[in-house]
Amino acid sequence: MFRIFRLIIFELDFFNYYKEMETKTEQISSYEQQLANESIGVLSRVSESIVGYGGDSVKLVFQESREIVSIPPKAFELFFELIQNMAKGKSVTILTSDAEISTQQAADFLKVSRPYVVKLLENKVLPFKKVGRHRRVLLRDLIEYENSMKAKREETLDELTQVSQELNLGYE
C-alpha cells in the first residue's frame, strides 16, 4: 500500500458509484491496452533498476519538451502498476486512502449487502463517522478489514486442509 494513494482496481460497473467523489473512470480502449502492453518490458527493466538503485527520486524526461521532472520512487511504482493493469484491459482509478465512502459503496466493495455493512458498523467491527444521518467509512479502514478477512479465510482453509489430510479424506 502506498502512503498517499492506493491503486484500486475494480470492474467498470463499480465506478459508477465513485463519480460523486470526482474520480474519472473510462473503459480502456484496445489501442491504449496495446500501447500499455508495448511499454511493459521497458518499464519492467526500469522498475528493477530503480529498486536496485535505492535512490530517493526517479527522473522522468519528456520527449516533446525535453523537460525533466523528479518523482518519488513510490509514484513510479504506482505508475507501473497502473500500466500493468491497463495492459490487462482493466479499468483503473486512484483514490486517496482517506476517501470516505457510503455504506452502499462499502457493501459493493466487499461484495456483501448494505444491511450487513451497517451491522459491521453498529457492532464496531468497522469504524465510521456520521455526516448528518449518513454513515461514512474510510476507504483505508475498509481495505484493512478486507485484508484481515482474507487472511482469516486463508488460515481457516489451511486448518481445514490439514484436518482433511490427517483424517485421510482423499484430498491430496
ABEGO torsion letter per residue (X at the ends): XBAABBBBBBBAAAAAAAAAAGBBBBBBBAAAAAAAAAAAAAAAAAAAAAAAAGBABBBBBBAAAGBBBBBBAAAAAAAAAAAAAAAAGBBBBBBBAABBBBAAAAAAAAGBBAAAAAAAAAAGABBBBBBEABBBBBAAAAAAAAAAAAAAAAAAAAAAAAAAAAAGAGBX
